[in-house]
Amino acid sequence: MSGCFNVCLTGLALPLQEGVNEVLLSLFSCKSTSLFFLKIRCILRQLFQLTVCKTMKKFAIKAVAAAVLSVSLTGCIGQMATSGLVMKLNLSAVDNRYARAGLYVLMSPVYGIAAMADLFIFNSIEFWTGTNPISGKSPAVADTPMSAVIQINQKLDKDLTTAPVKISSADIKQVNDKSLEMSVAYADGTTQVLRGEKEGDMVNFYLNNEFITAVSVDELSEYAANRV
């Protein structure tokens, strides 16, 4: 089963080349005893061009953990590109507004998984590297030029105003029927491992074996319904 997952990725900026429908319709062709992992396996297999920043440990512990404690689930600012792909599939599947609404309800778990991937992975990659690995678009939303009320860039070192991370490769595999693991290699030779473990209706996330946050599937679905 892990053969469906083992992927070696190089670079981050290349956009996905396969059609949106083909990518996401593969969700329904994978066979798995776990509905959650049936969906996440197929999404990750074709959509994961990713990394975890060296500084994500501090960011995740402080920012993500704080977000989980809040009433509304929040995450790193970004394009929400994976959620956009799911929405595009939803709209392109049928031309009737009521059918689209019905399909949206049926696909709510998929929206939840896509939102999770955006919030905790792809938006963070976009923030730290400057390019969203799903859409291939840059600059990052956080770097969008605007006429800001508070201007501080000119007072900071350039290292604090540009994306700092360089990635050499990333590997994703399924550890068992309840766990996924992502190993990221950096240009300086160091590595980090991000692991997700499903426990009941919750998904626990660990960075280098240290717990960072837990999110329920229901929370993800509700968040996706409110944000996508």
N, C-alpha and C positions, 0 to 999 in steps of 0.2 A: 504493500500500500504506500510505503514511503517513496516509491518511485515516482508517484504522481507529484511529489513535492520537491524532490531534490533539484535545485536550480542553482546554477552559478551565474551571477550577474556581474558585469563589469560596466563601470560608468553609471551616471545618473540622469543625464540630460536628455537622453533619447526618448521621444514619445512612443507610446504603444502603436504598433503598426497594424494590428489586427482589428477587424471591424468590431464596433461596440456590441452589436447583437451576438456575434459569434463568441465573443469573450464571455458575456454574461449568460447567454443561453447554455453555456457549458455547465452552469450551476446545476442544471436539471439532468445532466447526463452522467454525473459521477455517482457511483454506488457506495453508500456508507451506511452503517447502522446508526450513526449519530447525525440527526438533522442539522445540528449546529456545525459539525465538522464537514458535512457534505457541502454546505454552502461556503464555509471559510476555506476549505481545501481548494475548491475550484476558483474562487476569487484570487487567492494568493498565488496559485499556479501560474496565472497569466497576467496578473496585475502588479505583482510585487517586483518593483525595481526600487530597492529601498536601502536605508541605512539607519543606524542609531547613532546620534552624535555623541562624542566623548563627554560632552557636558550635559547630556540628557539625564544622567543619573541625578544630578542636583536639580535640574529643571523638573524632572518627573516627581521627585520626592516632595519638592516644595510647591510647585504649581499644580501638577496633576492631582496629587493627594489632596490638596486644598480644594480643588474643583470637585472631587468626588464627595467631599463633605458638604458641599453646597447643595441647595435644593435643585438647581438646574445644572445639568452636566455641561461643562465647558472644556475647551482644549486649546491647542496652539492655533493661532491665527493662520489661515491659509485658504487655498482655492476650493477645498472640499471637492476635488476632482473625481474621486471614486464615486461619491454620492451623485455627482453630475452624470456619470456614465450610467448608473442604475436608473436615474430619472429619464435619460435619453432612451434607454431600452423600454421603459414603461410607456413612454409616449409613442415610440415607433412600433410597438406591438399591435396597436389597433387605433383606428381613427375616430372612434366614438367617445365622447367625453364621459359617459356613464361607465362604459367598459374600462376606460382608463382609470377611473376612480376605484372601480372594483378590483382591478389588477393591482392598484397601489396598496389596497388593504391586504391582498394576498401576498404581496411582496414585502410587507413591513419587516419581516425578519431579515431580509436581504438588505433593506435600507439601514437596519440597525448595524449589521456587520460592516457595511460600507462606511457608515458614520464612524464606527470604532476605528477602522483602518485609517480614515482621514485624520481623526482627532489625535490619535496616539502615535501614528507612524508617519503618514505621508505629509501632513501639514508640518510636522516637526522637521522632516527631511527638507521640505521646502524652505522653512525658516532658516535652518543652519547651512544649507548649501546654495540657496538662492534660486533653485529650480524645482518645480513640482515634478516628481518622477512619473506621474500618471499622465498629466497633460503635456509635459515637456515645456511648459510655458515659464518664462522668467520676465522680469524679476519677481521675487516673492511678493505676496500681497503686503507683507510687512515693510517692503521697500518701495511701495508704490509712491511715485512723486505726487505730492499734494501741497497745497498752500496751507501749511500747518500753523496753528495758533501758537504752539510752543515749539521753537526751533532750537535744537541742541547739537545737531550733527557737526556744525562748524566748531564746536567747543570740545569735541571728542577726538581721540586718536582714531585713525582710519580703521584699525583693527576692530573697533567697536561699532562700525557703521556698515561693515560688509560681512557676507557669509564666510565663516572661518574654516569649514570642514572639507577635507578631501578624502574620498573613499576609493579603495582599490577593488573590493568585491564584497558580495554578500551571499550567504547560503541559507536556504530555508528548508526545513525538514519536519516531518511529523514524527514525534517521539513515540506516541501511542495514540489510542483513540480519543484521548482527552487533552493532549498537549501538542503545541506547536512551538518550534524553536527557531530563532533567527540569529545567525552568527555573522557579525560584520567585521571586516578587516579594513583598517585604516592605512593611509599612505605611509605612516611612520612605523608600520609593522605591528601595532597593537590591535587587539580584538575586543569585542564586547558581545554578549549574548543576551537577547531579549526573549523571554519565554512566556507563553500564555497557557494557562491551565484551566479547563472547565471543571467546575465543582458545583453540581446541582444546576441552579439557574444563574450562577455567577461565573465570571471569568476573571481569574487572578493573574496579574502581570508581575513578572520578576525581571530585574536587570542585574546580570551577573549574580544570580541566586539571591538577590535581595528584593524583598517584596516592595512594590511601589504603589499599586492600586488594585482595586477590585471593582468590576462593573457588572451589573446585571443585564441579561439579555433584554428584559422588559424596559430598563432605563435606556438602553441603546435604541430600541425600537421607538420609544416615545420621543427621544431626542431627535431621531431622524425625521419623525413625522412633523415635528415643530420647526425644523431647520431646513430640510431639503425643499 
